[in-house]
Amino acid sequence: MAHEDDSKALEFQPSAGLAVEVSDPARNPGLPPHRARMTDKDPKAEKAAERTVYTLFYLSLAGSIWAVAAYMLFPIESGRLIDVRHNNLYIGLGIALALLAIGIGAIHWSKALMSDREFVEDRHTTRGTESTREAAVQAFADANEESGFGRRTMIRNSLIAAVAASIIPGITLFRGLAPHSTEDDPIKGDPVKLLEHTMWKEGEYLASDPEGIRIRAADLTLGSAVHVIPESLASVSHHDGYLEEKAKAIVLLVRLHPEQLIEAEDRKNWSYKGIVAYSKVCTHVGCPVALYEQQTHHLLCPCHQSQFDITEHAKVIFGPAARPLPQLPITVDDEGYLIARSDFQEPVGPSFWERH
């Protein structure tokens, strides 16, 4: 019986989804009394606020112009640390002023000049009727009128000028990403020419990276993979472009059984007794290709998973790379040390539309 009474009681209990009307509902307190701002009560204060806003916007414009001027007034081509610091400092101050002034001006405009009336906007769960959509368009027109964007031409024009100018420093800085040609080095600004030649040349010794020790062919075991640099790279200082030259000339040296190599007739003398040398710079976007699968004889680029088959001139067998890794022709000297026959026969690095 007790169980029956419990089940009957449950039948008459309202579910959690039913709305229950209470006898003493909470009352809507309504909106607090509106407090007029000083700019609402005093025309002089309104005019002063307007002047402040467009002055900030013009100050932002000046900051953007200064950032562009600083890029030219404080060049970094000398490579000196003090010049780099001045360049970063003054360009950064200009950009900071441009963005900060826009932000402060926009906030002051909304706080002091735009409409400050409180209102309640009802939510609608379905698509509005045509009359509602027309009312939305009218709301935008009212917002334009209340904000003064259409009327306050000084504020509007200064804001447009400041926002447009704030983009210019960023565009200008892109110029600094590219190398610049000089009278002493006319190809410095041409990436195609820069990648056509490396430090490898006929007779250049292959040296281990980073020790710089010459490599004897007899010391390489089957399946070994050695990171290699030109021996003469040690004579290049960091100020003269050590890292740039190393990035172009870095090579991976691998030894296989000679019969495993599938070589074209004109490249049979590019290897030495199963030892082959390929550029470590991926032909996709330039990542270091340094993962060697000893069993499959594949080189793997860890960035985008391009794979190259070193048994057949490092041809691409998987991934987005567009061409094989450039091969370095090698041989040995009279003492058995590995040397280069010449430079790479094609540009190293990523494939791009300017390359011929």
N, C-alpha and C positions, 0 to 999 in steps of 0.2 A: 504493500500500500504506500509505503513511504516513497518508493521509486516512482509509482504512478503519480503521486502528488507533485514530485519534483518535475516530472516530464510535462505535466499540465501547466505548472508555473512557468516553465521555459517557453511554452507555446505563446504566452501572452506578453513576453518581454520584447520590447521593440529592438530591432537590429541596430547595429552601430551606424548603418547608413541612413536611418530615418532622421529627419529634422524634428527636434523636440522644441516646442514653443514654451518658453518660460514666462512666468507671470511678471518678473521684474527685469526685463532686458536692460543691458547697458545702453545708456544714451549717447548719441553722437555729440561730442563736445563742440563740434564745429571748428572753424578756423579761428586763430587768435586775431585780435584787432590788428589791422595793418598799421605799420609804423613807417611813416614817410621818411625818405632819406633826405640829406641836406641838398643833394642835387635835384630832388623833386620840389623842394620848397624855395630854393634860391637859384635864380637864373644865372647869377655870376658863378656860383659853385658848379653848375652844370657846364658852363662854358670853360671853366678851368679844368674840369675833368676831361672834357673833349680835347683840350689842348694837350693835356698830359698823355692821353692815349695816342694821338697821332705823332707826338714827339717821340714816344717810345718806339713806334713803328719806324719812324725815320732814323732813329738811333740804330735800330736793327739793320736797316738798309746800309747805314754807314759801317756797321760791323762787318757785313758781308763784303762790302767793297774793300775794307781794310784787309780782310783775310786773303783776298785775291792779290792785293798789292804786296802783302807780306810774303806771299809765295814767290814773287819776283824780286823783292828787295833783299830777301835773305835766302839766297840759293844754297843748296847742299852739295853742289857738284864737286866742291873742293874735298869732300870726304872728312873734313875736320869735325871733331865732336862738338866744338863750340858752335859751329855753323848749323849743325843739325839741331842743337838745342834751341838756338835763336829761331830757326825756322818753325820748329814745333810750337814754341812758346807763343810767338806772335800770330801764327795762323790759328792756333787754338783759342787765343784770346778773342780774335775776331769772330770766329764761329760761335764761341760761347756767348759773346755779346749779342750777336744776331738772333740766336735762338731764345736767349733769356729775355731780351727786350720784347720779342713777339709774345712770349708767354705772359709776361707781366702786363703788357698792354691789353691783351685779350681778356685777361682776368679783370683788370680794372674797368674795361669797357662793360663787361657783363655785370659787375658789381655796382657800378656808379651810374650807368647810362641806359642800359637795357631795361625793359619793363620789369617791374618789381611786384606785380600784383599776384596774390595767391589765388590758385584755382584748383578745382578737383576735376580730374579727367576720368570718366567712367570707362570701365573695360568692357569690350565687346568680344564675345567668343566666336562670332561668325563674321563672314565678309560683309562689309558695310553695303548699304544700298547706294544707288547712284547719287542720291541727295547727300549721303554721308561722305562719299568720295569727293563730291564738289565742295563740301564743307571742309574737307582736309586741305584741298587746294587753297581755299579761302584762309585756312589757318596759317599756311605758309605766307600768304600775302600779308596777313595781320602781323605775323612774326617779323616780317621785313619792315613793316611800318613801326612796330614797337621797338625793334632794335635800333632803328635809325640807319640801317645799312644803306638804304636807298637815299635817305635825306642827308646824312652826314658824309658828304663827299670827301672831306679831308681825311676822316678816319678810314673810309673805304679805300680810297686811292693809296693811302700810306700803307695800309695792311696788304693790299695786293702787291705793291712794290716791295715791301719787306719780305713777304713769303717767296716771291719770285727770285729776289736777290739771294735769299738764304740757300738756294740750291746751287748757285754759281760756285761758291768755294769748293763744294764737294766735287763738282765737275772739273774744276781747275786742278784739284789734287790728283786726278787720274793721270794727268800728264806726267807726274813724277814717278809713276809706276814703270814707265818705259825708259830704256837707256837713251842717253843723249849723245849724238855724234859730236866730235871735236875735231879741230884741225890736226891734232896729233894722231887721232884715232877715228878716221872718217866712217868706219863701219860699225862703230860702237852702238849707233842707234838703229841698226838693221839686224833684227833677230835672225833672219835667214842667213846672212853672211856670217854672223857670229857662230852659228851652229854648224856651218860647213866645215870648219877646221878646228882641231883640238891640238894639244901639245904633242900628240903622237907624231912621230916622223921616222924616216928610215934610220935604223940603228938605235932607236930609243929603247933603253932597257926596261923590261917589265919588273916593277918592284911591288912588294907586298904592302898593303894598306893596313895600318898607318905607319909601319916601321920604316918603309922605304928601302928594304933589303932586296937585292937582286934575287931573281928566282931561277934556279937551275932546272932544266926540263927533267933530269933524272930524279929529282927530289919529289916530283908530283906523282902521287899514287892514283890508281884507277878509282874513279868515282869521286875524287877530291874536287872541291870548288874553292877557289881562292880569289879574294878581292884584290884588285890590282890597280896601281896608279903608275904614271910615268916617273922614272927615277928623277928626272930634272925638275919635277914639281917641288921638290924640297928647297930649291933655290928661289922660289917665288914667295914673296911676303904676303901677308894678309892684306896689306895696304895696296899691293899691286894686283890683287884679284885671285888670291890663292883658292878661295872657296869656289869662285866662278869657274876657274880652270879645272879644278878637281871634279866639279859637278858635270862638266862636259866630257872629261877623259876617263872617268871611272869605268872599270872593266871587270867582268867576271870570267875567270879562267877555269876551265873544266877539262878533265882528262877522261877519255873513253877508249875502248878498243878501236883501233883504226878502221876495222871492218864494219863498225856500227855507223860510221859516217856516210851519209848520202850527199856527195859533193858534186857541184857542177864542174864541168871541165875547166872553166876559166878560174875556178877557185880551189883547185886541188892543192895548190901550194900555199894556201892561206892558213892551213893548220900544220901541226908538226907532230907526227907519230900519235895521232888521236887527241892532241891538245888543241882546243879551240878557245878563242877569246871573243866575247860579245859585250857590247855596251850594256851597262846596267840600267840605263835610262829608258824607261818604258816608252814605247812609241804611241801610247794613248794620251796621257797627260803628264808624263815625265816622272812618275813615281819610281823608286828604286826596285828593280827586279832582282831580288836576292834570295828567293826561296827555290832551292834545287831539289827535285825529286830524283834520287839516285837510281831507282829502279826503272822509271819511265823515261828518264833523261829530259824531263820537262822543267822549264823555268816558269815560276808563278809570280805574277805581280799581286801583292797583297791588297792593293787599293781597290781595283775593280775586276780582279780575277782573270786578267788576260793570261793565257798560257802560250809558251813558245817551245818548239821542239828543236833542241840544239843538235840533234843528229842530222837535221836537214836545214842548215843555215838559219836556225831560230825562227822558222816560219810560224805564223799565228795559227793555233789549232783551236783556240777558244777565247771568247771575250771580245771587248770593244776595240782592241788595238787594230790599227789599219794596215800595218806593215811589219815585216820581221825586224828583229833587233839588228842594228848594224854590226857587221863582223870586222874585227881588227885582224889584218893579215900579220902572221907572226912566223918567226924562224928562230934559229939559235946562232950564237957566235962561235968562235973557235974553241971557247972554253965550256960550251954547253949551256950558257945562260940565254934565256929567252929574250928576244928583241923584236921590235916591230919592223915589218917590211915597209910600212908607209902609214899614213894617217887613215882614218876611216874613208871609205870610198863614197859615202853618202852622209848627209847631215844626221847628227844624233838628235835625240829628243823627240817630243811629240810631233805628230803629223798635223799640219794645219794648212789652210787654203793658200797661204803665201808661198809654201814650199814648192820648188820645181824639181 
